[in-house]
Amino acid sequence: MPPNVPGPVLTWSIADVRAWLTELGMARYTKIICDQHKIDGPALLMIQEQDLRRPPLQLEVLGDIKHLVFHLNTLKFGLVYPDPKTKYCLTQSTSSYTIAATRDASPVKWSDTLDLSSSDDSSSGRDPPNRLPGLVRNVDQPLCASCKPHLPSPKSNLATTLNPERWKLALAICYALSVSWLTAVVMTVVHDRVPDMNKYPPLPDIILDNVPHIPWAFEMTEITGMTLLTIWLLVILFHKHRFIIARRFFAIAGTIFLLRCFTMIITSLSVPGVHLDCKPRPYGTWANRLYNAYIIWSGAGLSLQGVRTCGDYMFSGHTVSLTLLNFFITEYTS
């Protein structure tokens, strides 16, 4: 203890701290430590090196920082605590800074959430890597013994166990089937509103106007779609989390086709080509309309099944199906 500073450190006043700094040859810091921040004896004992480096103190001379830390540790060495409460308050402050320093500089790599192979793996069904929830650590570099008791256990917001929840799959299937039936009914409605080709000719298209008509192209797209559907069914069948990815597919497909219904009703486009025989076909009664909707629904809207519809070119169901199947196969087989 410097000769001009009386009594134990815990009883020091701000003036005693100023005298202590002056004795150490660091009087230049008395203004910021004593005048601005009112550091007395107990507060001095709670100062850590991080306090000296960071705002509001933020000392800039590394040598002064190290010298101050050295003399602070000298004061703490052999310090006699008057009661357990005082000891607890001072040591808890030190422990909290030990945790912060460990997270910033130690070989332990922290993560607040369980790292799965992608942001959506918790619901997509991929197997997560072998990692601890909330904490990933380099096992080659041991953790210091003094830090172990103070390490927190962050909680993960992501599920570590993926439950099949078959009732959700059943709900998604019912949703998709209901939307498919609604789509078939809407297609019978929009078929009555097909614009007259004499009044509304096909819209200009740089490809369709310059490429000769290929009669088998449309059937080829349906064969491609059926091939992709077969592959996707095999993916679902052999996937570990088949119930999860299946319900995702039915839920997304149902929602997209539901939006397609609104699109077809709101906007009617002209027939895309003169090679198509598309004319309004009044169904008369609703019973006849529902019967034709059943034909469309049972044939999945495929021309290979004998289904012929017009009026749904604004948002092609074939394009939707091909795109969705391609994305799902790519996502869950890569």
KEKE-3310 file (N, C-alpha, C; in steps of 0.2 Angstrom, whole numbers, plus 5000, padded with zeros to 4 digits):
npx = (5004:5003:5012:5006:4992:4980:4973:4963:4959:4945:4939:4943:4941:4936:4946:4956:4959:4963:4975:4982:4983:4991:5003:5007:5012:5003:4995:4989:4977:4968:4958:4949:4946:4943:4937:4927:4921:4919:4926:4928:4936:4929:4923:4935:4941:4933:4935:4940:4952:4945:4937:4945:4950:4938:4925:4917:4930:4941:4956:4971:4984:4994:5004:5001:4988:4992:5000:4991:4982:4991:4994:4981:4978:4988:4982:4971:4976:4978:4967:4957:4941:4927:4915:4904:4895:4900:4911:4905:4899:4910:4917:4907:4907:4919:4918:4908:4915:4924:4917:4913:4925:4930:4920:4924:4938:4942:4945:4933:4919:4904:4887:4870:4860:4855:4865:4859:4860:4854:4844:4831:4831:4825:4812:4812:4818:4831:4846:4853:4870:4882:4882:4883:4868:4867:4881:4896:4912:4929:4937:4950:4957:4958:4946:4948:4950:4945:4935:4925:4915:4907:4901:4888:4872:4866:4849:4842:4831:4827:4820:4827:4823:4814:4798:4786:4772:4759:4746:4746:4751:4740:4730:4736:4735:4721:4718:4725:4718:4705:4708:4711:4699:4692:4699:4696:4682:4683:4689:4680:4672:4679:4681:4670:4672:4681:4690:4684:4692:4692:4690:4699:4714:4728:4741:4756:4771:4787:4794:4784:4779:4789:4794:4790:4775:4775:4768:4768:4773:4766:4761:4773:4777:4768:4772:4785:4781:4774:4785:4793:4785:4784:4797:4798:4789:4796:4806:4800:4795:4807:4813:4820:4812:4799:4786:4786:4792:4782:4770:4774:4775:4762:4755:4761:4759:4745:4742:4748:4740:4728:4730:4731:4718:4711:4718:4715:4701:4700:4708:4707:4714:4718:4717:4732:4736:4733:4731:4724:4709:4698:4683:4670:4660:4646:4639:4626:4616:4621:4623:4628:4639:4646:4648:4657:4668:4671:4676:4688:4695:4697:4705:4716:4718:4725:4730:4733:4724:4713:4707:4701:4703:4701:4706:4714:4726:4733:4740:4748:4744:4752:4765:4766:4766:4777:4788:4787:4789:4802:4809:4807:4812:4825:4829:4828:4836:4849)
npy = (4994:5011:5024:5036:5033:5029:5015:5000:4995:4994:5004:5015:5032:5043:5052:5045:5036:5044:5048:5036:5033:5044:5041:5030:5036:5040:5051:5057:5051:5053:5062:5057:5045:5048:5061:5061:5049:5045:5035:5025:5015:5002:5002:5003:4990:4982:4985:4979:4973:4974:4985:4995:4995:4997:5009:5018:5022:5018:5018:5022:5019:5005:5000:5008:5002:4989:4991:4997:4986:4977:4983:4984:4970:4968:4975:4967:4955:4944:4951:4955:4950:4959:4953:4940:4944:4956:4949:4941:4950:4957:4946:4941:4951:4949:4936:4938:4945:4936:4926:4934:4937:4924:4920:4929:4927:4914:4897:4891:4890:4899:4897:4903:4895:4879:4873:4868:4859:4868:4883:4878:4865:4860:4857:4852:4839:4835:4826:4832:4839:4831:4840:4850:4856:4873:4875:4874:4867:4867:4852:4849:4859:4861:4868:4881:4877:4886:4892:4884:4882:4893:4894:4897:4889:4891:4891:4883:4887:4879:4863:4848:4835:4828:4826:4815:4819:4815:4819:4832:4830:4823:4833:4842:4835:4834:4848:4851:4842:4848:4861:4857:4852:4864:4871:4864:4867:4881:4881:4877:4888:4899:4894:4897:4911:4913:4924:4930:4925:4931:4944:4947:4943:4932:4936:4946:4936:4933:4921:4911:4916:4915:4902:4886:4877:4864:4849:4838:4844:4849:4837:4831:4839:4835:4822:4823:4830:4819:4810:4817:4818:4804:4802:4811:4805:4793:4799:4804:4791:4784:4793:4798:4807:4807:4810:4823:4831:4828:4834:4847:4848:4846:4856:4868:4867:4866:4880:4888:4884:4888:4902:4902:4900:4912:4921:4916:4919:4933:4938:4937:4930:4931:4918:4908:4904:4901:4888:4882:4876:4885:4889:4897:4887:4885:4877:4876:4869:4869:4856:4850:4857:4854:4841:4841:4847:4837:4828:4835:4836:4822:4818:4825:4837:4834:4833:4821:4812:4815:4827:4843:4860:4878:4895:4895:4901:4911:4908:4895:4878:4867:4873:4877:4864:4858:4866:4866:4852:4851:4859:4854:4841:4844:4850:4841:4830:4834)
npz = (5000:4996:5005:5008:5008:5018:5028:5025:5008:5005:5012:5006:5000:4987:4986:4992:4982:4972:4978:4978:4964:4961:4968:4961:4949:4940:4939:4929:4926:4935:4934:4925:4931:4945:4946:4935:4935:4949:4957:4970:4984:4985:4972:4965:4967:4960:4946:4931:4918:4906:4908:4908:4895:4887:4883:4897:4901:4893:4891:4882:4881:4881:4890:4902:4905:4908:4919:4928:4929:4935:4948:4953:4955:4964:4975:4977:4981:4995:5001:5014:5018:5025:5028:5022:5013:5007:5001:4992:4983:4977:4971:4962:4953:4947:4942:4932:4922:4919:4912:4901:4895:4892:4882:4872:4869:4871:4866:4865:4855:4853:4851:4850:4845:4840:4828:4813:4797:4788:4787:4788:4792:4804:4801:4789:4789:4788:4794:4809:4812:4822:4836:4851:4859:4858:4861:4855:4854:4853:4855:4856:4863:4879:4891:4903:4920:4930:4923:4920:4930:4929:4916:4906:4901:4886:4879:4866:4853:4843:4838:4844:4842:4830:4827:4820:4818:4812:4811:4806:4793:4788:4789:4780:4768:4766:4765:4753:4744:4745:4740:4727:4722:4722:4713:4701:4700:4698:4686:4677:4678:4673:4660:4654:4652:4642:4631:4615:4601:4589:4593:4603:4599:4600:4611:4607:4606:4607:4606:4603:4591:4582:4583:4576:4578:4589:4589:4599:4610:4622:4627:4631:4641:4651:4652:4657:4669:4676:4677:4686:4697:4701:4704:4715:4724:4727:4734:4745:4751:4754:4763:4779:4787:4781:4784:4787:4776:4767:4772:4771:4757:4752:4759:4754:4740:4740:4744:4734:4723:4727:4727:4713:4709:4712:4704:4691:4691:4692:4682:4664:4650:4633:4621:4619:4607:4589:4586:4595:4600:4608:4615:4623:4634:4639:4653:4658:4669:4687:4691:4680:4678:4690:4687:4676:4682:4691:4681:4677:4689:4693:4682:4685:4678:4666:4649:4644:4651:4644:4647:4643:4644:4644:4647:4658:4657:4662:4674:4673:4678:4675:4674:4687:4694:4688:4692:4707:4710:4705:4713:4726:4724:4722:4733:4744:4740:4739)
capx = (5000:5007:5013:5001:4985:4979:4967:4961:4956:4938:4937:4946:4937:4938:4952:4962:4960:4967:4982:4985:4985:4997:5009:5009:5014:4997:4990:4985:4971:4964:4952:4943:4944:4940:4932:4921:4917:4919:4929:4931:4939:4926:4923:4942:4942:4929:4938:4944:4955:4940:4934:4951:4950:4932:4921:4919:4937:4945:4963:4974:4991:4994:5008:4997:4983:4995:5003:4986:4980:4996:4993:4975:4979:4991:4978:4966:4980:4978:4962:4953:4934:4924:4909:4902:4891:4905:4915:4900:4898:4916:4919:4903:4909:4925:4916:4904:4919:4928:4913:4913:4932:4930:4917:4927:4944:4944:4944:4926:4915:4897:4881:4864:4855:4857:4866:4857:4863:4851:4840:4825:4832:4821:4806:4813:4819:4838:4849:4858:4876:4884:4884:4879:4864:4869:4888:4901:4918:4935:4939:4958:4960:4954:4943:4952:4946:4942:4930:4920:4909:4903:4899:4880:4870:4861:4844:4840:4824:4825:4819:4832:4819:4809:4792:4782:4765:4755:4739:4748:4751:4733:4727:4739:4732:4714:4719:4727:4713:4700:4710:4711:4692:4690:4702:4692:4676:4685:4691:4673:4669:4683:4680:4664:4674:4687:4689:4683:4698:4691:4690:4705:4718:4733:4746:4762:4776:4793:4795:4778:4778:4794:4795:4785:4771:4777:4761:4769:4777:4762:4761:4779:4778:4765:4776:4790:4778:4773:4791:4796:4780:4786:4804:4796:4785:4801:4810:4796:4795:4813:4816:4819:4807:4794:4779:4787:4792:4776:4766:4776:4774:4755:4753:4764:4756:4738:4742:4749:4735:4723:4731:4730:4711:4710:4721:4711:4694:4701:4711:4706:4719:4716:4720:4739:4738:4727:4731:4720:4701:4695:4677:4665:4656:4641:4637:4619:4615:4626:4624:4632:4646:4650:4650:4663:4673:4674:4681:4694:4698:4699:4710:4721:4719:4730:4727:4734:4718:4707:4704:4702:4701:4704:4705:4718:4733:4737:4744:4748:4745:4758:4771:4767:4768:4784:4792:4787:4792:4809:4812:4807:4817:4832:4830:4828:4841:4855)
capy = (5000:5017:5027:5041:5031:5025:5011:4995:4997:4994:5010:5021:5037:5045:5056:5040:5033:5049:5048:5030:5034:5049:5038:5026:5040:5040:5056:5060:5047:5055:5066:5053:5040:5050:5066:5060:5042:5044:5028:5024:5009:4996:5002:5001:4983:4979:4986:4974:4975:4976:4991:5000:4995:4999:5015:5025:5024:5018:5020:5021:5017:4998:5000:5010:4998:4983:4993:4997:4979:4974:4986:4982:4963:4968:4977:4962:4949:4944:4956:4952:4953:4959:4949:4936:4948:4960:4945:4939:4956:4958:4940:4940:4955:4946:4930:4940:4947:4930:4923:4938:4936:4918:4920:4933:4925:4907:4892:4889:4893:4899:4898:4903:4891:4873:4873:4862:4860:4874:4886:4875:4858:4857:4855:4848:4832:4833:4824:4837:4836:4830:4846:4851:4862:4880:4876:4870:4868:4863:4847:4849:4864:4861:4874:4882:4874:4891:4895:4879:4883:4899:4894:4897:4884:4894:4887:4883:4888:4874:4857:4843:4829:4829:4822:4815:4823:4812:4822:4837:4827:4822:4840:4845:4832:4837:4855:4851:4840:4853:4866:4854:4852:4871:4873:4861:4871:4887:4881:4877:4895:4903:4892:4901:4918:4913:4929:4928:4925:4937:4951:4947:4939:4930:4942:4945:4932:4933:4914:4907:4919:4913:4895:4882:4874:4857:4846:4834:4847:4849:4830:4830:4842:4831:4816:4826:4831:4813:4807:4821:4816:4798:4803:4814:4800:4789:4802:4803:4785:4782:4798:4797:4811:4807:4814:4831:4834:4827:4839:4853:4848:4847:4863:4873:4866:4869:4887:4890:4882:4892:4908:4902:4901:4919:4924:4914:4922:4940:4940:4933:4932:4929:4911:4910:4902:4900:4881:4880:4877:4887:4893:4897:4881:4885:4871:4876:4869:4868:4849:4848:4861:4850:4834:4843:4849:4830:4825:4839:4834:4815:4818:4829:4842:4832:4831:4813:4809:4817:4834:4849:4866:4884:4900:4896:4902:4917:4905:4888:4873:4863:4876:4876:4858:4856:4870:4864:4846:4851:4862:4849:4835:4847:4852:4835:4825:4837)
capz = (5000:4996:5011:5009:5007:5024:5029:5019:5001:5005:5016:5003:4997:4980:4987:4993:4976:4969:4980:4976:4957:4961:4970:4955:4944:4935:4941:4923:4925:4941:4931:4922:4936:4951:4945:4931:4937:4956:4959:4977:4986:4983:4965:4962:4967:4955:4940:4927:4912:4901:4910:4906:4888:4884:4886:4896:4903:4887:4891:4875:4882:4883:4896:4908:4906:4911:4925:4932:4931:4940:4954:4955:4957:4970:4980:4979:4984:5002:5004:5019:5017:5032:5029:5016:5008:5003:4997:4986:4978:4973:4967:4957:4947:4943:4938:4926:4917:4917:4907:4895:4892:4889:4876:4866:4868:4873:4860:4865:4850:4856:4847:4853:4843:4837:4821:4808:4790:4784:4791:4789:4793:4809:4799:4782:4790:4787:4800:4811:4813:4829:4839:4857:4858:4861:4863:4850:4857:4851:4860:4856:4867:4885:4894:4909:4926:4933:4919:4920:4935:4927:4910:4906:4896:4882:4877:4859:4851:4838:4841:4843:4840:4824:4828:4813:4819:4806:4810:4802:4786:4786:4788:4774:4762:4766:4763:4746:4740:4745:4735:4720:4719:4721:4707:4696:4699:4696:4679:4673:4678:4669:4653:4651:4650:4637:4626:4608:4597:4584:4596:4607:4596:4604:4613:4604:4609:4602:4604:4600:4585:4578:4583:4573:4583:4590:4592:4605:4616:4628:4630:4633:4648:4656:4654:4662:4676:4679:4679:4692:4703:4703:4708:4722:4728:4729:4739:4751:4753:4757:4767:4786:4789:4776:4785:4788:4770:4763:4774:4768:4750:4751:4761:4749:4734:4741:4745:4727:4718:4730:4724:4706:4708:4712:4698:4685:4691:4692:4675:4659:4645:4627:4620:4617:4600:4585:4585:4601:4599:4614:4614:4629:4634:4644:4656:4659:4677:4691:4691:4674:4679:4695:4684:4672:4687:4693:4676:4677:4696:4693:4677:4687:4673:4661:4643:4643:4654:4641:4650:4639:4647:4642:4652:4664:4654:4666:4679:4671:4683:4673:4676:4695:4696:4687:4697:4713:4710:4704:4719:4731:4723:4722:4740:4748:4738:4738)
cpx = (5004:5007:5008:4994:4984:4973:4967:4958:4948:4935:4940:4940:4939:4945:4958:4964:4965:4974:4985:4987:4991:5003:5012:5012:5009:4992:4986:4978:4966:4958:4947:4941:4940:4935:4926:4917:4917:4920:4931:4934:4936:4925:4930:4943:4938:4931:4942:4947:4951:4937:4939:4951:4944:4929:4918:4926:4941:4952:4966:4981:4991:4998:5004:4992:4986:4997:4997:4983:4984:4994:4986:4975:4983:4987:4973:4970:4980:4972:4958:4946:4931:4918:4908:4899:4896:4909:4911:4900:4904:4918:4914:4904:4914:4923:4912:4909:4923:4924:4913:4920:4932:4926:4920:4934:4946:4943:4937:4922:4907:4893:4875:4859:4858:4858:4864:4860:4860:4846:4833:4825:4827:4814:4806:4815:4826:4841:4854:4864:4877:4886:4880:4874:4866:4876:4892:4908:4923:4938:4947:4961:4955:4952:4947:4947:4942:4936:4924:4914:4904:4900:4891:4878:4864:4856:4843:4833:4822:4825:4825:4829:4814:4803:4788:4776:4761:4749:4740:4748:4744:4729:4730:4736:4725:4714:4720:4721:4707:4702:4710:4704:4690:4693:4698:4686:4678:4686:4685:4670:4673:4683:4675:4666:4680:4685:4688:4690:4698:4692:4696:4710:4724:4738:4752:4767:4782:4795:4790:4777:4783:4796:4789:4781:4773:4771:4762:4772:4773:4762:4767:4780:4774:4768:4781:4787:4777:4779:4794:4791:4782:4793:4802:4793:4791:4805:4806:4796:4801:4816:4815:4813:4802:4788:4780:4788:4786:4771:4768:4774:4766:4752:4755:4760:4748:4738:4743:4743:4728:4723:4730:4722:4709:4712:4717:4704:4695:4703:4709:4710:4716:4720:4727:4740:4732:4726:4726:4713:4698:4689:4673:4661:4651:4639:4630:4618:4621:4628:4629:4639:4650:4652:4657:4669:4676:4678:4688:4698:4701:4704:4716:4723:4724:4727:4728:4728:4712:4704:4706:4699:4704:4702:4709:4725:4737:4742:4744:4749:4751:4764:4772:4769:4775:4789:4793:4790:4799:4812:4812:4812:4824:4834:4832:4832:4848:4859)
cpy = (5006:5021:5032:5039:5027:5020:5005:4998:4998:5000:5016:5026:5038:5049:5051:5037:5038:5049:5042:5031:5039:5046:5033:5030:5040:5045:5059:5056:5049:5059:5062:5047:5042:5056:5065:5054:5040:5037:5028:5017:5003:4996:5000:4994:4979:4980:4981:4977:4978:4983:4997:5001:4998:5006:5013:5027:5024:5021:5018:5018:5010:4997:5002:5005:4992:4985:4994:4991:4976:4976:4984:4975:4963:4970:4971:4956:4950:4949:4952:4955:4953:4955:4945:4940:4952:4955:4943:4944:4957:4952:4939:4945:4952:4940:4932:4942:4941:4927:4927:4937:4929:4917:4924:4930:4918:4903:4890:4893:4893:4899:4898:4899:4885:4874:4867:4864:4865:4877:4883:4868:4855:4855:4851:4841:4830:4831:4830:4835:4835:4836:4847:4857:4868:4881:4872:4872:4864:4859:4847:4854:4864:4867:4874:4880:4880:4894:4890:4880:4889:4899:4893:4891:4888:4889:4888:4883:4883:4867:4852:4836:4831:4824:4821:4819:4821:4816:4829:4835:4826:4828:4843:4842:4834:4844:4855:4848:4844:4859:4863:4854:4859:4873:4870:4865:4877:4887:4880:4884:4899:4901:4895:4908:4918:4919:4927:4930:4931:4944:4952:4942:4937:4936:4940:4941:4931:4926:4910:4910:4917:4906:4891:4878:4866:4853:4842:4837:4847:4842:4829:4833:4838:4825:4817:4827:4824:4809:4811:4819:4809:4798:4806:4809:4795:4792:4802:4797:4783:4787:4797:4801:4812:4811:4821:4834:4833:4832:4846:4854:4850:4854:4869:4873:4868:4876:4890:4889:4886:4899:4908:4903:4908:4923:4922:4918:4930:4942:4935:4935:4929:4922:4912:4908:4900:4892:4878:4881:4878:4891:4892:4891:4882:4878:4870:4875:4868:4860:4847:4851:4856:4843:4835:4844:4842:4827:4829:4836:4827:4814:4822:4835:4840:4830:4824:4809:4811:4824:4839:4855:4872:4889:4901:4897:4907:4914:4897:4883:4868:4866:4876:4870:4856:4860:4867:4857:4846:4854:4857:4843:4838:4848:4846:4829:4828:4837)
cpz = (5000:5002:5013:5009:5014:5024:5024:5013:5002:5009:5012:5000:4990:4981:4988:4986:4972:4971:4978:4968:4957:4963:4965:4949:4938:4937:4935:4922:4931:4939:4929:4927:4942:4950:4941:4933:4944:4958:4966:4978:4983:4975:4962:4962:4962:4947:4937:4921:4907:4902:4908:4899:4884:4887:4892:4898:4896:4887:4884:4876:4885:4890:4902:4910:4910:4918:4930:4934:4936:4947:4957:4958:4964:4976:4982:4982:4991:5005:5008:5019:5024:5033:5022:5011:5004:4998:4991:4981:4974:4969:4961:4951:4943:4939:4932:4920:4915:4911:4900:4891:4889:4883:4870:4864:4868:4866:4860:4860:4852:4850:4851:4851:4840:4830:4817:4801:4786:4789:4792:4790:4799:4807:4792:4783:4789:4794:4802:4812:4821:4833:4845:4856:4862:4862:4858:4853:4854:4856:4861:4861:4873:4888:4901:4915:4929:4930:4919:4924:4932:4920:4910:4901:4892:4880:4870:4858:4845:4841:4839:4841:4835:4825:4821:4813:4813:4805:4806:4795:4784:4785:4781:4768:4761:4763:4755:4742:4739:4740:4728:4717:4718:4714:4701:4694:4696:4688:4675:4673:4673:4661:4650:4649:4646:4632:4619:4604:4592:4586:4600:4604:4601:4605:4609:4608:4605:4601:4601:4593:4580:4578:4580:4578:4583:4593:4598:4611:4622:4631:4633:4640:4653:4657:4659:4669:4680:4681:4686:4698:4705:4707:4715:4727:4731:4735:4745:4755:4757:4762:4774:4789:4784:4778:4786:4781:4766:4765:4771:4761:4749:4754:4757:4743:4734:4741:4738:4723:4721:4727:4716:4705:4708:4706:4692:4685:4690:4685:4670:4653:4638:4626:4617:4610:4596:4584:4590:4599:4606:4613:4621:4628:4640:4646:4658:4667:4681:4692:4686:4675:4684:4692:4680:4677:4690:4688:4676:4684:4695:4688:4679:4682:4667:4655:4641:4646:4650:4643:4645:4642:4644:4647:4658:4662:4658:4671:4677:4677:4681:4675:4684:4697:4695:4691:4704:4714:4709:4710:4725:4730:4724:4730:4745:4746:4737:4745)
residu = (MET:PRO:PRO:ASN:VAL:PRO:GLY:PRO:VAL:LEU:THR:TRP:SER:ILE:ALA:ASP:VAL:ARG:ALA:TRP:LEU:THR:GLU:LEU:GLY:MET:ALA:ARG:TYR:THR:LYS:ILE:ILE:CYS:ASP:GLN:HIS:LYS:ILE:ASP:GLY:PRO:ALA:LEU:LEU:MET:ILE:GLN:GLU:GLN:ASP:LEU:ARG:ARG:PRO:PRO:LEU:GLN:LEU:GLU:VAL:LEU:GLY:ASP:ILE:LYS:HIS:LEU:VAL:PHE:HIS:LEU:ASN:THR:LEU:LYS:PHE:GLY:LEU:VAL:TYR:PRO:ASP:PRO:LYS:THR:LYS:TYR:CYS:LEU:THR:GLN:SER:THR:SER:SER:TYR:THR:ILE:ALA:ALA:THR:ARG:ASP:ALA:SER:PRO:VAL:LYS:TRP:SER:ASP:THR:LEU:ASP:LEU:SER:SER:SER:ASP:ASP:SER:SER:SER:GLY:ARG:ASP:PRO:PRO:ASN:ARG:LEU:PRO:GLY:LEU:VAL:ARG:ASN:VAL:ASP:GLN:PRO:LEU:CYS:ALA:SER:CYS:LYS:PRO:HIS:LEU:PRO:SER:PRO:LYS:SER:ASN:LEU:ALA:THR:THR:LEU:ASN:PRO:GLU:ARG:TRP:LYS:LEU:ALA:LEU:ALA:ILE:CYS:TYR:ALA:LEU:SER:VAL:SER:TRP:LEU:THR:ALA:VAL:VAL:MET:THR:VAL:VAL:HIS:ASP:ARG:VAL:PRO:ASP:MET:ASN:LYS:TYR:PRO:PRO:LEU:PRO:ASP:ILE:ILE:LEU:ASP:ASN:VAL:PRO:HIS:ILE:PRO:TRP:ALA:PHE:GLU:MET:THR:GLU:ILE:THR:GLY:MET:THR:LEU:LEU:THR:ILE:TRP:LEU:LEU:VAL:ILE:LEU:PHE:HIS:LYS:HIS:ARG:PHE:ILE:ILE:ALA:ARG:ARG:PHE:PHE:ALA:ILE:ALA:GLY:THR:ILE:PHE:LEU:LEU:ARG:CYS:PHE:THR:MET:ILE:ILE:THR:SER:LEU:SER:VAL:PRO:GLY:VAL:HIS:LEU:ASP:CYS:LYS:PRO:ARG:PRO:TYR:GLY:THR:TRP:ALA:ASN:ARG:LEU:TYR:ASN:ALA:TYR:ILE:ILE:TRP:SER:GLY:ALA:GLY:LEU:SER:LEU:GLN:GLY:VAL:ARG:THR:CYS:GLY:ASP:TYR:MET:PHE:SER:GLY:HIS:THR:VAL:SER:LEU:THR:LEU:LEU:ASN:PHE:PHE:ILE:THR:GLU:TYR:THR:SER)
# end
